[in-house]
Amino acid sequence: MSAGKIIVYGGRGALGCAVVKHFKANNFWVGSIDLGNNEDADVSIVVSKDANWATQAETVISGLEAALGPDKVDAFINVAGGWAGGNAKSKDFLKSCELMWSQSVWSSTITAQAASRFLKEGGFVSLPGAQPALNGTPGMIGYGLAKAAVHQLTKSLGDEKSGLPKGATAVSILPITLDTPMNRKWMASADFSTWTTLEFVAELFHKWTTGTDRPASGSLVQLITKENKTELVID
């Protein structure tokens, strides 16, 4: 018997891999959704980066129907997304906005739709926000725009009329910088003591999935790390 079932959207990225491994180590059945397979997951649903919004949603929903049958899951954990910089004058401004929108907003709305169908009553949903998007992000407008939309979606899902199952909790995590190999590569001179570890985030998801210290539904949870210690600031 597994401890439960979860779906990780973005299960091939650095944080996604850490979340998959953490839950597998704690005896959960884990499904991954991403642009490629995660071999550590029990099931991988692969979406095409060239597919449009509706087609990606159809791929995810049909994949979940095949993988789950009549079963429901305890949590949908979305850690998909990426980063692109640029202000309104940038040559690739619209391109970066479109990329950020597709990576964060598409995946988050598809997660919401899937959770409305496959999440247990009282289940848990997490979406990928970002602390900088609580304010203006002039040097990365597309990124801030997409993340702010995810924050709004989270607030909407927190309402009892959102379409999520009865008693479900939807939150968004808002990190500043995650301690990933790529971030260390591109910001090698940064102060790593202010970066949030992937293990901390994975354990946080585990606690919330199992009902421990869950924030109120609709909460935006900032992850503020200083001197290698992470504090949660909940809005």
LINCOR-V887475 format. One record per residue. N is the residue number from 0. RES is the residue in three letters. PHI is phi in whole degrees, -180 to 180 (NA if undefined). PSI is psi in whole degrees, -180 to 180 (none if undefined). Layout:
# LINCOR-V887475
n=N res=RES phi=PHI psi=PSI
n=N res=RES phi=PHI psi=PSI
This chain:
# LINCOR-V887475
n=0 res=MET phi=NA psi=130
n=1 res=SER phi=-81 psi=161
n=2 res=ALA phi=-74 psi=-18
n=3 res=GLY phi=164 psi=-176
n=4 res=LYS phi=-129 psi=135
n=5 res=ILE phi=-136 psi=160
n=6 res=ILE phi=-120 psi=131
n=7 res=VAL phi=-111 psi=112
n=8 res=TYR phi=-88 psi=120
n=9 res=GLY phi=93 psi=32
n=10 res=GLY phi=-71 psi=-3
n=11 res=ARG phi=-102 psi=-12
n=12 res=GLY phi=-75 psi=177
n=13 res=ALA phi=-60 psi=-50
n=14 res=LEU phi=-69 psi=-41
n=15 res=GLY phi=-59 psi=-44
n=16 res=CYS phi=-62 psi=-41
n=17 res=ALA phi=-65 psi=-39
n=18 res=VAL phi=-68 psi=-44
n=19 res=VAL phi=-58 psi=-49
n=20 res=LYS phi=-64 psi=-40
n=21 res=HIS phi=-63 psi=-47
n=22 res=PHE phi=-70 psi=-37
n=23 res=LYS phi=-62 psi=-39
n=24 res=ALA phi=-66 psi=-21
n=25 res=ASN phi=-105 psi=24
n=26 res=ASN phi=70 psi=30
n=27 res=PHE phi=-95 psi=149
n=28 res=TRP phi=-80 psi=130
n=29 res=VAL phi=-128 psi=127
n=30 res=GLY phi=-105 psi=142
n=31 res=SER phi=-115 psi=141
n=32 res=ILE phi=-123 psi=125
n=33 res=ASP phi=-169 psi=-174
n=34 res=LEU phi=-80 psi=-8
n=35 res=GLY phi=-151 psi=173
n=36 res=ASN phi=-73 psi=146
n=37 res=ASN phi=-112 psi=111
n=38 res=GLU phi=-69 psi=-17
n=39 res=ASP phi=-81 psi=-18
n=40 res=ALA phi=-80 psi=158
n=41 res=ASP phi=-73 psi=-34
n=42 res=VAL phi=-143 psi=139
n=43 res=SER phi=-119 psi=126
n=44 res=ILE phi=-104 psi=120
n=45 res=VAL phi=-106 psi=124
n=46 res=VAL phi=-105 psi=151
n=47 res=SER phi=-89 psi=131
n=48 res=LYS phi=-66 psi=-18
n=49 res=ASP phi=-89 psi=-9
n=50 res=ALA phi=-76 psi=150
n=51 res=ASN phi=-79 psi=178
n=52 res=TRP phi=-56 psi=-52
n=53 res=ALA phi=-65 psi=-39
n=54 res=THR phi=-68 psi=-40
n=55 res=GLN phi=-61 psi=-42
n=56 res=ALA phi=-63 psi=-43
n=57 res=GLU phi=-62 psi=-41
n=58 res=THR phi=-62 psi=-44
n=59 res=VAL phi=-67 psi=-48
n=60 res=ILE phi=-64 psi=-45
n=61 res=SER phi=-67 psi=-37
n=62 res=GLY phi=-65 psi=-40
n=63 res=LEU phi=-69 psi=-38
n=64 res=GLU phi=-60 psi=-43
n=65 res=ALA phi=-70 psi=-38
n=66 res=ALA phi=-77 psi=-34
n=67 res=LEU phi=-100 psi=-28
n=68 res=GLY phi=60 psi=-130
n=69 res=PRO phi=-82 psi=-5
n=70 res=ASP phi=-73 psi=155
n=71 res=LYS phi=-116 psi=160
n=72 res=VAL phi=-108 psi=159
n=73 res=ASP phi=-81 psi=-28
n=74 res=ALA phi=-157 psi=147
n=75 res=PHE phi=-113 psi=119
n=76 res=ILE phi=-117 psi=109
n=77 res=ASN phi=-99 psi=116
n=78 res=VAL phi=-124 psi=25
n=79 res=ALA phi=-77 psi=162
n=80 res=GLY phi=134 psi=176
n=81 res=GLY phi=-154 psi=-161
n=82 res=TRP phi=-141 psi=141
n=83 res=ALA phi=-146 psi=138
n=84 res=GLY phi=-96 psi=180
n=85 res=GLY phi=127 psi=139
n=86 res=ASN phi=-101 psi=-172
n=87 res=ALA phi=-67 psi=-17
n=88 res=LYS phi=-90 psi=-11
n=89 res=SER phi=-63 psi=144
n=90 res=LYS phi=-59 psi=-39
n=91 res=ASP phi=-103 psi=29
n=92 res=PHE phi=-55 psi=-54
n=93 res=LEU phi=-67 psi=-36
n=94 res=LYS phi=-63 psi=-43
n=95 res=SER phi=-68 psi=-37
n=96 res=CYS phi=-64 psi=-43
n=97 res=GLU phi=-64 psi=-42
n=98 res=LEU phi=-63 psi=-47
n=99 res=MET phi=-63 psi=-39
n=100 res=TRP phi=-64 psi=-46
n=101 res=SER phi=-67 psi=-37
n=102 res=GLN phi=-74 psi=-41
n=103 res=SER phi=-97 psi=-46
n=104 res=VAL phi=-79 psi=-43
n=105 res=TRP phi=-56 psi=-52
n=106 res=SER phi=-63 psi=-35
n=107 res=SER phi=-72 psi=-40
n=108 res=THR phi=-70 psi=-36
n=109 res=ILE phi=-66 psi=-39
n=110 res=THR phi=-60 psi=-44
n=111 res=ALA phi=-62 psi=-45
n=112 res=GLN phi=-64 psi=-44
n=113 res=ALA phi=-64 psi=-41
n=114 res=ALA phi=-64 psi=-33
n=115 res=SER phi=-64 psi=-23
n=116 res=ARG phi=-105 psi=-34
n=117 res=PHE phi=-117 psi=0
n=118 res=LEU phi=-88 psi=142
n=119 res=LYS phi=-68 psi=156
n=120 res=GLU phi=-60 psi=136
n=121 res=GLY phi=78 psi=10
n=122 res=GLY phi=-77 psi=-177
n=123 res=PHE phi=-128 psi=138
n=124 res=VAL phi=-130 psi=132
n=125 res=SER phi=-124 psi=136
n=126 res=LEU phi=-118 psi=157
n=127 res=PRO phi=-93 psi=94
n=128 res=GLY phi=-91 psi=-165
n=129 res=ALA phi=-158 psi=132
n=130 res=GLN phi=-60 psi=-41
n=131 res=PRO phi=-60 psi=-26
n=132 res=ALA phi=-77 psi=0
n=133 res=LEU phi=-71 psi=-17
n=134 res=ASN phi=-130 psi=-175
n=135 res=GLY phi=-66 psi=146
n=136 res=THR phi=-128 psi=70
n=137 res=PRO phi=-63 psi=-26
n=138 res=GLY phi=-89 psi=-3
n=139 res=MET phi=-153 psi=64
n=140 res=ILE phi=-63 psi=-44
n=141 res=GLY phi=-60 psi=-41
n=142 res=TYR phi=-63 psi=-50
n=143 res=GLY phi=-63 psi=-38
n=144 res=LEU phi=-60 psi=-48
n=145 res=ALA phi=-67 psi=-44
n=146 res=LYS phi=-67 psi=-36
n=147 res=ALA phi=-64 psi=-36
n=148 res=ALA phi=-65 psi=-38
n=149 res=VAL phi=-64 psi=-39
n=150 res=HIS phi=-61 psi=-43
n=151 res=GLN phi=-65 psi=-42
n=152 res=LEU phi=-59 psi=-42
n=153 res=THR phi=-60 psi=-45
n=154 res=LYS phi=-60 psi=-41
n=155 res=SER phi=-65 psi=-42
n=156 res=LEU phi=-68 psi=-20
n=157 res=GLY phi=-74 psi=-12
n=158 res=ASP phi=-84 psi=147
n=159 res=GLU phi=-66 psi=-16
n=160 res=LYS phi=-94 psi=12
n=161 res=SER phi=-72 psi=-21
n=162 res=GLY phi=101 psi=-7
n=163 res=LEU phi=-73 psi=158
n=164 res=PRO phi=-59 psi=157
n=165 res=LYS phi=-55 psi=132
n=166 res=GLY phi=78 psi=6
n=167 res=ALA phi=-71 psi=151
n=168 res=THR phi=-116 psi=126
n=169 res=ALA phi=-117 psi=128
n=170 res=VAL phi=-135 psi=166
n=171 res=SER phi=-127 psi=133
n=172 res=ILE phi=-90 psi=139
n=173 res=LEU phi=-123 psi=79
n=174 res=PRO phi=-74 psi=163
n=175 res=ILE phi=-93 psi=-60
n=176 res=THR phi=-141 psi=129
n=177 res=LEU phi=-91 psi=146
n=178 res=ASP phi=-85 psi=82
n=179 res=THR phi=-110 psi=159
n=180 res=PRO phi=-58 psi=-40
n=181 res=MET phi=-68 psi=-39
n=182 res=ASN phi=-65 psi=-38
n=183 res=ARG phi=-66 psi=-34
n=184 res=LYS phi=-67 psi=-46
n=185 res=TRP phi=-88 psi=-15
n=186 res=MET phi=-130 psi=55
n=187 res=ALA phi=-64 psi=-23
n=188 res=SER phi=-97 psi=7
n=189 res=ALA phi=-74 psi=166
n=190 res=ASP phi=-86 psi=99
n=191 res=PHE phi=-67 psi=-16
n=192 res=SER phi=-70 psi=-11
n=193 res=THR phi=-102 psi=5
n=194 res=TRP phi=-96 psi=142
n=195 res=THR phi=-88 psi=129
n=196 res=THR phi=-75 psi=151
n=197 res=LEU phi=-66 psi=-34
n=198 res=GLU phi=-65 psi=-38
n=199 res=PHE phi=-62 psi=-45
n=200 res=VAL phi=-66 psi=-43
n=201 res=ALA phi=-61 psi=-43
n=202 res=GLU phi=-67 psi=-37
n=203 res=LEU phi=-62 psi=-45
n=204 res=PHE phi=-60 psi=-39
n=205 res=HIS phi=-63 psi=-45
n=206 res=LYS phi=-60 psi=-48
n=207 res=TRP phi=-68 psi=-37
n=208 res=THR phi=-62 psi=-39
n=209 res=THR phi=-87 psi=6
n=210 res=GLY phi=90 psi=10
n=211 res=THR phi=-91 psi=124
n=212 res=ASP phi=54 psi=36
n=213 res=ARG phi=-67 psi=137
n=214 res=PRO phi=-71 psi=170
n=215 res=ALA phi=-65 psi=149
n=216 res=SER phi=-63 psi=137
n=217 res=GLY phi=95 psi=-1
n=218 res=SER phi=-73 psi=145
n=219 res=LEU phi=-104 psi=119
n=220 res=VAL phi=-111 psi=105
n=221 res=GLN phi=-76 psi=139
n=222 res=LEU phi=-107 psi=102
n=223 res=ILE phi=-106 psi=111
n=224 res=THR phi=-108 psi=127
n=225 res=LYS phi=-139 psi=133
n=226 res=GLU phi=52 psi=43
n=227 res=ASN phi=66 psi=16
n=228 res=LYS phi=-120 psi=132
n=229 res=THR phi=-107 psi=129
n=230 res=GLU phi=-111 psi=143
n=231 res=LEU phi=-96 psi=126
n=232 res=VAL phi=-115 psi=113
n=233 res=ILE phi=-106 psi=127
n=234 res=ASP phi=-113 psi=none
